[in-house]
Amino acid sequence: MPRRARAAALAVLTATAVLTSGCGGNSTAAALHDRLLAVADLPAGWSAVPVNPGSVQTSAPCLSSLATNPKGFMYATAAFVQGTAIPTLSEVLAAGPQVQQRWQNLAQALARCRTATLTIGGTKVNATVRPLPFPRVASTSSAYAWGFTIAGIQIGFDLILFETGTYAGYLAYSDLGPPAATVQAFADAAVAKAETGATAPVPDEVSITSAPVRTARTTLGTVAYRIVGSGPPLVMITGYSGTMEGWDRRFVDALAQHYRVVIFDNAGVGQTQALPAPLSIDEMANQTSALIAVLGLNHPDILGWSMGSMIAQALAVLHPDQVRRLILCASYPGNGTAIQPSQQAIHALTSFDPHQAMADLFPDDQAAAQNTYLTAISSYPAAPAAPVGTVTAQGHAVDQWWAGRDPAGTQIAAITAPTLIADGTADRLDPLANSHTLASLIPGAELTLYPDAGHAFLFQDQAAFIPLIESFLG
């Protein structure tokens, strides 16, 4: 993750402290800390971090009317981060005879705000500020959306002010782009903790990155998976050398608003049991089928990316009753007509040089998309990379598919599930002709291409691709 982007993400943690210092008050109220959110109240993967108000300066004319050092209340702060950078969460809780008046003044000032200037590590960035429609979370509450861009990464944070009983406080939740609707779960928990000194933990299922890794005992061995969301099941199959932690959190969480999303590690990766040699695309499809069966998903939609799209095709051929609709991202035909990527591109993907790997996934002029993706996956708990032996075995399986020697790959014309094929026009790992060939082989397949996008087009252009997925799946 770029250094400036990391600094920007962590700087959001100080925003509430900066606003509080602008309102005055005394931050030595130790008794208030018991009513602040704590790590135990948050989903898995969150950790506490110090608040350093000196690391960021805020300049906003709309806040100039606030007293710089009023008396009459005390406050305490807490700050947290998921993963190493973002999302972040910070809270301020205050009490005292003047606190309600001070909070009303702050709410009135923020309601007039439209712009602000943040100075982060010596770099000035312009922020937009606007009132945010938000469900009431306390006897009195209001919300404001802040947003700014640094290192090409869009960062937004929602600021929720509330008053409850003798306490007043606010919560700032930051994320890539506008924060997800799950911020309400954190606000509800903060209010409950302020009111009673206790709260039920925020559910792990608010994001795929905090959803626990589970294991399923299938007929083809243990399979490790995560699950998030509600609605019709959507199984997502990752690609060559990949792990579950390679799925862009924003992409999965957005789909989880409408679907019960399942991601998992392929054979021999993480806690998923390896399959007998020689590994093949068909056997990985069979293991995927076994996972679908043991989870009781019945007839899910399937989305496969890269090698995962080969597994998805094989699943649709070998287990057609388990596939409702099929989405193939950056895919390849398996009938021997595939145009293979260069060996240089293949080696870059599995190198230990992240710059080379990212060059395979994003075009050179899409640094902002690359940086945003790296920031998004930094939210996952640390996980080991796919073992070298497994990656080698996957490579042989892919070679068999490309050469037309995989049995299911030669039968893709028999796929009956409605199919959507998509890729970027600048995919170094998957020449564009492969998508056209595949679309001509699968009856009724739809093809969508994204200009100036590469192998990771589904993350780079997710603002356009996610609505297409939702429309296609119905």
C-alpha positions as CSV (number, residue, x, y, z in Angstrom):
1,M,0.0,0.0,0.0
2,P,1.4,3.4,-0.9
3,R,2.9,5.3,2.1
4,R,0.8,8.4,1.6
5,A,-2.4,6.4,1.2
6,R,-1.6,4.6,4.4
7,A,-1.0,7.9,6.2
8,A,-4.3,9.2,4.8
9,A,-6.3,6.2,6.0
10,L,-4.8,6.4,9.4
11,A,-5.2,10.1,9.6
12,V,-8.9,9.7,9.5
13,L,-8.6,8.3,13.0
14,T,-7.5,11.7,14.2
15,A,-10.3,13.6,12.6
16,T,-12.7,13.3,15.5
17,A,-9.9,14.3,18.0
18,V,-9.2,17.3,15.8
19,L,-12.8,18.3,15.8
20,T,-13.1,17.9,19.5
21,S,-10.0,20.0,20.1
22,G,-11.7,22.6,18.0
23,C,-14.6,22.5,20.4
24,G,-12.4,22.6,23.5
25,G,-13.1,20.4,26.5
26,N,-10.8,18.3,28.6
27,S,-9.6,14.9,27.4
28,T,-8.6,13.6,30.9
29,A,-11.9,12.0,31.7
30,A,-10.7,8.5,32.5
31,A,-14.2,7.4,33.7
32,L,-15.6,7.9,30.2
33,H,-13.4,5.2,28.7
34,D,-15.5,2.5,30.2
35,R,-18.4,3.7,28.0
36,L,-16.3,3.9,24.8
37,L,-16.2,1.0,22.3
38,A,-13.4,-1.5,22.8
39,V,-11.8,-4.2,20.7
40,A,-14.0,-6.8,22.3
41,D,-17.1,-5.0,21.0
42,L,-15.9,-5.1,17.3
43,P,-15.8,-7.8,14.7
44,A,-12.8,-10.0,14.3
45,G,-9.7,-8.4,12.8
46,W,-10.0,-5.0,14.4
47,S,-7.3,-3.6,16.7
48,A,-6.9,-0.5,18.8
49,V,-4.5,2.3,17.7
50,P,-3.4,5.5,19.3
51,V,-5.0,8.8,18.4
52,N,-2.5,11.5,17.5
53,P,-4.3,14.8,16.9
54,G,-1.0,16.5,15.8
55,S,-0.7,14.3,12.7
56,V,-3.5,16.1,10.8
57,Q,-4.7,19.6,10.7
58,T,-8.2,20.7,9.6
59,S,-9.1,24.0,8.2
60,A,-12.8,24.7,7.6
61,P,-14.4,28.1,7.6
62,C,-17.7,26.6,8.7
63,L,-16.1,25.5,12.0
64,S,-14.5,28.9,12.7
65,S,-17.4,30.0,14.9
66,L,-16.8,27.3,17.4
67,A,-15.0,28.3,20.6
68,T,-11.4,27.2,20.6
69,N,-11.1,26.4,24.3
70,P,-14.5,26.3,26.0
71,K,-15.0,24.7,29.4
72,G,-17.9,22.7,30.8
73,F,-17.3,19.2,29.5
74,M,-14.7,16.4,29.4
75,Y,-14.2,13.8,26.7
76,A,-12.4,10.6,25.9
77,T,-11.3,9.0,22.6
78,A,-10.7,5.6,21.1
79,A,-9.5,4.5,17.7
80,F,-9.4,1.2,15.8
81,V,-8.3,-0.2,12.4
82,Q,-9.1,-3.3,10.6
83,G,-6.1,-5.0,9.1
84,T,-3.2,-2.6,8.5
85,A,-4.8,0.6,7.1
86,I,-8.5,0.8,6.4
87,P,-11.4,0.7,7.3
88,T,-10.9,2.8,10.5
89,L,-13.2,3.7,13.3
90,S,-12.8,6.4,15.9
91,E,-15.1,7.5,18.7
92,V,-15.3,10.5,21.0
93,L,-17.6,10.5,24.1
94,A,-18.1,13.5,26.3
95,A,-20.0,14.5,29.4
96,G,-20.5,17.7,31.5
97,P,-22.9,20.5,32.1
98,Q,-22.1,22.2,28.8
99,V,-21.9,19.2,26.5
100,Q,-25.3,19.3,25.0
101,Q,-24.9,22.9,24.0
102,R,-21.4,22.3,22.6
103,W,-22.7,19.3,20.5
104,Q,-25.6,21.3,19.2
105,N,-23.2,24.1,18.1
106,L,-21.0,21.5,16.4
107,A,-24.0,19.9,14.6
108,Q,-25.1,23.4,13.4
109,A,-21.6,24.2,12.1
110,L,-21.2,20.9,10.3
111,A,-24.6,21.3,8.7
112,R,-23.2,24.4,7.0
113,C,-19.9,22.8,5.9
114,R,-19.4,22.0,2.3
115,T,-15.6,22.0,2.1
116,A,-12.6,21.6,4.3
117,T,-8.8,21.4,3.9
118,L,-6.9,18.6,5.6
119,T,-3.1,18.7,5.9
120,I,-1.8,15.2,6.2
121,G,2.0,14.7,6.6
122,G,2.6,18.1,5.0
123,T,0.3,17.3,2.1
124,K,-2.9,19.4,1.7
125,V,-6.0,17.7,0.4
126,N,-9.4,19.2,-0.2
127,A,-12.3,17.5,1.4
128,T,-16.0,17.7,0.6
129,V,-18.6,17.7,3.5
130,R,-22.3,17.2,3.2
131,P,-25.2,16.3,5.5
132,L,-25.8,12.5,5.3
133,P,-29.3,10.9,5.6
134,F,-28.9,8.4,8.4
135,P,-31.3,6.6,10.7
136,R,-31.6,8.1,14.1
137,V,-29.4,6.1,16.5
138,A,-30.1,8.0,19.8
139,S,-32.5,10.5,21.3
140,T,-30.7,13.1,19.0
141,S,-28.3,12.3,16.2
142,S,-27.1,13.7,12.9
143,A,-24.7,12.5,10.3
144,Y,-22.2,14.1,7.8
145,A,-20.2,12.6,4.9
146,W,-16.6,13.7,4.4
147,G,-14.6,12.6,1.3
148,F,-11.2,13.3,-0.1
149,T,-8.6,11.8,-2.5
150,I,-4.9,11.1,-1.9
151,A,-2.5,9.1,-3.9
152,G,-5.4,8.5,-6.3
153,I,-7.4,6.7,-3.6
154,Q,-10.8,8.0,-2.7
155,I,-11.4,7.9,1.0
156,G,-14.7,8.8,2.7
157,F,-15.7,8.9,6.3
158,D,-19.1,9.2,7.9
159,L,-19.3,11.3,11.0
160,I,-22.3,10.4,13.3
161,L,-23.1,12.8,16.1
162,F,-25.4,11.6,18.9
163,E,-26.7,12.6,22.3
164,T,-28.1,10.1,24.8
165,G,-28.8,10.7,28.5
166,T,-26.0,12.7,30.0
167,Y,-23.5,11.8,27.3
168,A,-22.8,13.2,23.8
169,G,-20.5,11.7,21.3
170,Y,-19.6,11.0,17.7
171,L,-18.3,8.2,15.7
172,A,-16.2,8.4,12.5
173,Y,-16.1,5.4,10.2
174,S,-13.7,5.6,7.2
175,D,-13.4,3.4,4.1
176,L,-12.5,3.4,0.5
177,G,-15.0,5.6,-1.2
178,P,-18.3,6.2,0.6
179,P,-18.5,3.9,3.6
180,A,-20.8,0.9,3.4
181,A,-24.2,0.8,5.1
182,T,-22.7,-1.3,7.8
183,V,-21.5,1.8,9.6
184,Q,-25.0,1.8,11.3
185,A,-24.0,-1.4,13.2
186,F,-21.1,0.5,14.7
187,A,-23.1,3.6,15.6
188,D,-25.8,1.4,17.3
189,A,-23.1,-0.3,19.4
190,A,-21.5,3.0,20.3
191,V,-24.8,4.5,21.5
192,A,-25.7,1.3,23.5
193,K,-22.3,1.3,25.2
194,A,-22.7,5.0,26.1
195,E,-26.1,4.4,27.5
196,T,-25.5,1.3,29.6
197,G,-21.8,0.6,29.7
198,A,-22.2,-2.6,27.6
199,T,-23.2,-3.6,24.1
200,A,-23.6,-6.7,22.1
201,P,-20.6,-7.2,19.8
202,V,-20.9,-5.9,16.3
203,P,-21.5,-9.0,14.1
204,D,-18.5,-10.4,12.2
205,E,-20.7,-10.6,9.1
206,V,-20.6,-6.8,8.5
207,S,-17.6,-7.5,6.1
208,I,-16.0,-10.4,4.4
209,T,-12.7,-9.4,6.0
210,S,-14.1,-10.0,9.5
211,A,-16.1,-13.1,8.6
212,P,-14.3,-16.0,10.2
213,V,-12.5,-18.7,8.2
214,R,-14.7,-21.8,8.5
215,T,-14.0,-25.4,7.4
216,A,-16.4,-27.8,5.7
217,R,-15.8,-31.5,5.8
218,T,-16.6,-32.6,2.2
219,T,-16.4,-35.9,0.4
220,L,-13.2,-34.6,-1.2
221,G,-11.6,-33.3,2.0
222,T,-11.7,-30.2,4.2
223,V,-12.4,-27.0,2.4
224,A,-11.8,-23.6,4.1
225,Y,-14.2,-20.8,3.3
226,R,-15.8,-17.5,4.4
227,I,-19.4,-16.6,4.0
228,V,-21.1,-13.2,4.3
229,G,-24.4,-11.5,3.3
230,S,-27.9,-12.7,2.8
231,G,-30.0,-13.7,-0.2
232,P,-29.5,-16.2,-3.0
233,P,-26.2,-18.0,-2.8
234,L,-23.3,-16.8,-4.9
235,V,-20.1,-18.9,-4.9
236,M,-16.9,-17.2,-6.1
237,I,-13.9,-19.2,-7.3
238,T,-10.5,-17.6,-7.2
239,G,-7.7,-18.1,-9.6
240,Y,-4.1,-19.3,-10.2
241,S,-1.9,-18.9,-7.1
242,G,-4.7,-17.0,-5.4
243,T,-6.1,-17.2,-1.9
244,M,-9.4,-16.0,-0.4
245,E,-7.6,-12.9,0.7
246,G,-7.2,-11.8,-2.9
247,W,-10.8,-10.9,-3.3
248,D,-11.3,-7.1,-3.2
249,R,-13.3,-6.5,0.1
250,R,-15.4,-3.7,-1.5
251,F,-16.4,-6.0,-4.4
252,V,-17.5,-8.9,-2.0
253,D,-19.2,-6.6,0.5
254,A,-21.2,-4.9,-2.2
255,L,-22.4,-8.2,-3.6
256,A,-23.2,-9.3,0.0
257,Q,-25.9,-6.6,0.2
258,H,-28.0,-8.8,-2.0
259,Y,-26.4,-12.3,-2.0
260,R,-25.1,-14.9,0.4
261,V,-21.5,-14.8,-0.9
262,V,-19.2,-17.8,-0.4
263,I,-15.4,-17.5,-1.1
264,F,-13.0,-20.4,-0.5
265,D,-9.4,-21.6,-1.0
266,N,-8.8,-24.0,-3.8
267,A,-7.2,-27.4,-3.2
268,G,-3.9,-27.3,-1.4
269,V,-4.2,-23.7,-0.4
270,G,-4.7,-22.5,3.2
271,Q,-6.7,-25.1,5.2
272,T,-8.2,-26.7,2.1
273,Q,-7.1,-30.2,1.6
274,A,-4.9,-31.0,-1.3
275,L,-6.2,-33.4,-4.0
276,P,-4.3,-36.5,-5.3
277,A,-1.8,-35.8,-8.1
278,P,-2.1,-34.9,-10.9
279,L,-4.2,-31.9,-10.0
280,S,-6.7,-31.0,-12.7
281,I,-9.3,-28.3,-13.3
282,D,-12.0,-31.1,-13.2
283,E,-11.0,-32.3,-9.8
284,M,-11.0,-28.8,-8.4
285,A,-14.5,-28.4,-9.9
286,N,-15.5,-31.7,-8.1
287,Q,-14.2,-30.4,-4.8
288,T,-16.1,-27.1,-5.4
289,S,-19.2,-29.3,-6.0
290,A,-18.6,-31.1,-2.8
291,L,-18.4,-27.8,-0.9
292,I,-21.7,-26.6,-2.5
293,A,-23.3,-29.9,-1.4
294,V,-22.2,-29.9,2.2
295,L,-23.2,-26.2,2.7
296,G,-26.6,-27.0,1.3
297,L,-26.4,-24.3,-1.4
298,N,-28.3,-26.5,-3.9
299,H,-28.4,-24.4,-7.1
300,P,-26.2,-21.3,-6.5
301,D,-24.9,-18.7,-9.0
302,I,-21.2,-19.2,-9.8
303,L,-18.6,-16.5,-10.4
304,G,-15.1,-17.6,-11.4
305,W,-12.1,-15.4,-12.0
306,S,-9.1,-16.4,-14.1
307,M,-8.3,-20.1,-13.3
308,G,-11.4,-20.0,-11.2
309,S,-13.4,-19.3,-14.3
310,M,-12.0,-22.6,-15.8
311,I,-13.1,-24.4,-12.6
312,A,-16.5,-22.7,-13.0
313,Q,-16.9,-24.0,-16.6
314,A,-15.9,-27.5,-15.5
315,L,-18.5,-27.3,-12.7
316,A,-21.2,-26.3,-15.1
317,V,-20.3,-29.2,-17.4
318,L,-19.8,-31.9,-14.7
319,H,-22.5,-30.8,-12.2
320,P,-25.0,-28.8,-14.2
321,D,-27.7,-29.1,-11.5
322,Q,-25.5,-27.1,-9.1
323,V,-25.2,-24.1,-11.4
324,R,-28.1,-21.6,-11.8
325,R,-26.2,-18.9,-13.7
326,L,-22.5,-18.6,-14.6
327,I,-20.2,-15.5,-14.6
328,L,-16.8,-16.0,-16.2
329,C,-14.2,-13.2,-15.5
330,A,-11.0,-13.1,-17.5
331,S,-11.6,-16.6,-18.8
332,Y,-10.2,-19.1,-21.4
333,P,-11.7,-21.7,-23.7
334,G,-10.7,-25.3,-22.9
335,N,-11.0,-26.8,-26.3
336,G,-7.4,-26.3,-27.4
337,T,-7.9,-22.9,-29.1
338,A,-6.9,-20.7,-26.2
339,I,-4.2,-18.1,-26.8
340,Q,-1.8,-18.3,-23.9
341,P,-0.2,-15.4,-22.1
342,S,3.5,-14.9,-22.3
343,Q,5.7,-16.8,-19.9
344,Q,7.0,-13.4,-18.6
345,A,3.4,-12.5,-17.6
346,I,2.9,-15.9,-15.9
347,H,6.1,-15.7,-14.0
348,A,5.4,-12.1,-12.9
349,L,2.1,-13.2,-11.4
350,T,3.8,-15.8,-9.1
351,S,6.9,-13.7,-8.4
352,F,7.5,-12.4,-4.9
353,D,7.7,-8.9,-6.4
354,P,4.3,-7.2,-5.8
355,H,5.0,-4.6,-8.5
356,Q,5.4,-7.2,-11.1
357,A,2.2,-9.0,-10.0
358,M,0.2,-5.8,-10.0
359,A,1.5,-5.0,-13.5
360,D,-0.2,-8.2,-14.6
361,L,-3.5,-7.2,-13.0
362,F,-3.8,-3.4,-13.9
363,P,-2.7,-1.4,-16.9
364,D,0.2,1.0,-16.4
365,D,-2.0,4.1,-16.4
366,Q,-4.3,2.7,-13.7
367,A,-2.1,3.3,-10.6
368,A,-5.0,4.6,-8.6
369,A,-7.1,1.4,-9.2
370,Q,-4.0,-0.7,-8.2
371,N,-3.4,1.3,-5.1
372,T,-7.1,1.1,-4.1
373,Y,-7.1,-2.7,-4.6
374,L,-4.0,-3.1,-2.5
375,T,-5.5,-1.0,0.2
376,A,-8.8,-3.0,0.1
377,I,-7.1,-6.4,0.5
378,S,-4.9,-5.0,3.4
379,S,-8.1,-5.3,5.6
380,Y,-7.9,-9.1,5.7
381,P,-6.1,-10.9,8.5
382,A,-2.6,-12.1,7.5
383,A,-2.7,-15.4,5.6
384,P,0.0,-17.5,4.1
385,A,0.5,-17.5,0.3
386,A,-0.4,-20.6,-1.7
387,P,2.4,-23.2,-1.4
388,V,4.9,-23.3,-4.2
389,G,4.1,-27.0,-4.9
390,T,0.4,-26.2,-5.1
391,V,1.0,-23.3,-7.5
392,T,3.2,-25.6,-9.7
393,A,0.4,-28.2,-9.8
394,Q,-2.2,-25.5,-10.6
395,G,0.1,-24.4,-13.5
396,H,0.1,-28.0,-14.9
397,A,-3.7,-28.2,-14.6
398,V,-4.1,-24.8,-16.5
399,D,-1.7,-26.1,-19.2
400,Q,-3.9,-29.1,-19.7
401,W,-7.0,-26.9,-20.0
402,W,-5.3,-24.6,-22.5
403,A,-4.1,-27.5,-24.6
404,G,-7.6,-29.1,-24.8
405,R,-6.6,-32.1,-22.8
406,D,-9.0,-31.5,-19.9
407,P,-12.2,-33.6,-20.4
408,A,-14.6,-30.9,-19.2
409,G,-12.8,-28.2,-21.2
410,T,-13.7,-29.9,-24.4
411,Q,-17.4,-30.0,-23.6
412,I,-18.0,-26.3,-22.8
413,A,-20.4,-26.1,-25.7
414,A,-22.7,-28.3,-23.6
415,I,-23.1,-25.7,-20.9
416,T,-26.8,-24.8,-20.5
417,A,-26.6,-22.3,-17.6
418,P,-27.1,-18.7,-18.7
419,T,-23.6,-17.3,-19.0
420,L,-22.0,-13.9,-18.7
421,I,-18.4,-13.5,-19.9
422,A,-16.4,-10.3,-19.0
423,D,-12.8,-9.1,-19.2
424,G,-10.7,-6.0,-19.7
425,T,-9.4,-5.0,-23.1
426,A,-5.9,-4.6,-21.8
427,D,-5.5,-8.0,-20.1
428,R,-1.9,-9.1,-20.2
429,L,-2.7,-12.6,-18.9
430,D,-5.7,-13.3,-21.1
431,P,-5.6,-12.1,-24.7
432,L,-8.9,-10.6,-25.8
433,A,-9.5,-13.3,-28.5
434,N,-10.1,-15.8,-25.7
435,S,-13.2,-14.0,-24.5
436,H,-14.6,-13.9,-28.1
437,T,-13.9,-17.6,-28.6
438,L,-15.5,-18.5,-25.4
439,A,-18.6,-16.4,-26.1
440,S,-19.0,-18.2,-29.5
441,L,-18.7,-21.7,-27.9
442,I,-21.2,-21.3,-25.0
443,P,-24.7,-21.1,-26.3
444,G,-26.4,-17.8,-25.7
445,A,-23.4,-16.4,-23.7
446,E,-23.3,-12.6,-23.2
447,L,-19.9,-10.8,-23.6
448,T,-19.0,-7.5,-21.9
449,L,-15.5,-5.9,-22.2
450,Y,-14.1,-3.0,-20.2
451,P,-11.7,-0.6,-22.0
452,D,-8.3,0.2,-20.5
453,A,-8.8,-2.5,-17.9
454,G,-6.7,-5.6,-17.2
455,H,-7.0,-9.0,-15.6
456,A,-8.4,-7.4,-12.4
457,F,-11.1,-5.4,-14.4
458,L,-13.8,-6.7,-12.0
459,F,-12.2,-4.6,-9.2
460,Q,-11.0,-1.7,-11.3
461,D,-14.4,-1.2,-12.9
462,Q,-16.6,-2.6,-10.1
463,A,-18.8,0.4,-10.1
464,A,-20.0,-0.7,-13.5
465,F,-19.6,-4.4,-13.2
466,I,-21.5,-5.0,-10.0
467,P,-24.8,-3.6,-11.4
468,L,-24.2,-5.8,-14.4
469,I,-23.8,-8.8,-12.2
470,E,-27.0,-7.9,-10.2
471,S,-29.0,-7.4,-13.4
472,F,-27.7,-10.6,-15.0
473,L,-28.4,-12.7,-11.9
474,G,-31.8,-11.1,-11.5
